[in-house]
Amino acid sequence: MDPKGLAFLGAGFGAGLAAIGVGIGIGRLAANAMDGIARQPQSAGTIQTAMLIAAGLIEGVGLFALVICILLAFKG
């Protein structure tokens, strides 16, 4: 197999794994935040703020991984 084909294959696997990781991370984050809000409704604002900051960081890592995959796919 030529190197260009392997680059496309690696980029595809990387993008898929990044999307799966981001989905699992945000799912666990939201589930735990909802559990915390259900246990202590008076802390909902604080929990929501922390959840949004953490979700942004998770999305940032996912976006960085996808950019790396795109660079890998189109390397010349």
C-alpha positions, 0 to 999 in steps of 0.5 A: 500500500502506498504512503498516501493510502496509509495516511488516509487510513490513519487519518480516518482511524484517528478522526473516529477515535477522537469523535468516540473519545469526545462523545464518551467524555461529554456523556460522562461529564453530563451524567455526573453533572446531572447526578450532582444537580439531582443530589444538591439542587441548590448547587446547580449554578456552580455545577453547570458552570464547571460542566460548561468549562470542562465540556469546552476543554474536552471539545478543544482536545477533540478539535485539536485531534481532528486538525491533526488528522486532517494534516495527516491526511493531506500531508504532501 
